Amino acid sequence: MKIARIEIEGTARVGVVDGDAVQPLAVDLDELLASDARDELAARTADGSPRPLSAVRLLAPVAPPTLRDYITFEEHLEGSLKLLGRTAPPPEWYDQPVFYFSNPNAVVGPDDPVAVPPGCERLDFELELAAVIGKPGKDLTPEQAGEHIAGYTLFNDWSARDLMPPVIPVGLGPVKGKDFANTLGPWIVTADELAGHRRDDRLALEMHAEVNGVALPGGGDTSANMSWSFEEIVAYASRGAELRTGDVLASGTCGAGCLLEHWAHLGDAAPPPLRPGDVVTLVVEGIGSVSNPVVAGVEPVALPKARVGMPRRARPWGRTLEG
């Protein structure tokens, strides 16, 4: 099943995509994602006749309560670190699947414009696959986690590369470098529909990206190269924390799935950073494609530097509680 969110006469609706048509449903998206009988629920809640996809606007297929973005492709990590003069990932990366929380309020859908963030001169995209949670769960094993994945969608983790280096040394993440846009789409393909694409314990979907209709040089990648499976990253995310219906967990960028890696290996001019007028398209086997045009943004509002030399209160550092 392909589950979409569509806009009809200004109202967001849930629909099931079949070929070039979409069947609107009278059901809540969370109810459909969490259901153990989606086909029956969709049939029972069909609302009117199917509509041509061309006659509706596709929205982001889910408005996630939380959005975790992992870094599970070793090749991408190696390419990213090369720009920092490092030759290998840190040993800690191999111990557990790490992630950061992205901004769910910055989610955009298919064909939505993405504005260059204020102050950015090196705009980039990231080709990723993402799992969408169906049934809630906590402290799951990888064997249990698969039952909690409703399906999969494409994810573009837009990145302002030049806004990240000044703040990463503080240790709180990429800050405004990742705060402005996250594309999800075009729809959610349920896990059962992708069962034939599994290799051993994980999905094996071919992935590639295009800029202005031209595929990035060097070819794409396959999701089979994830160093942890989706079941494993879902289990890790649920450790001590409840996953809820609609939560999104992204794979991280696949090998050669962004401009940054090409800059690391080929130099800054090949290919150039994104500019207004460019169109980025992500393509993943078994799911489809999602495109977004880049448009001009606004200038940043200037802020002062931190105040320093402020009076500090006396602290009892060095004294014991008894003293």
Secondary structure, 3 states (H helix, E strand, C coil): CEEEEEEECCEEEEEEEECCEEEEECCCHHHHHHCCCHHHHHHHCECCCCEEHHHCEEECCCCCCCEEEECCCHHHHHHHHHCCCCCCCCHHHHCCCCEEECCHHHEECCCCCEECCCCCCCEECCEEEEEEECCCECCCCHHHHHHHEEEEEEEEECEEHHHCCCCHHHCCCCHHHHCCCEEEEEEEEEHHHHHHHEECCEECCEEEEEECCEECCCCCEEHHHCCCCHHHHHHHHCCCCCECCCCEEECCCCCCCCHHHHHHHHCCCCCCCECCCCEEEEEECCCEEEEEEEECCCCCCCCCCCCCCCCCCCCCCCCCCCC
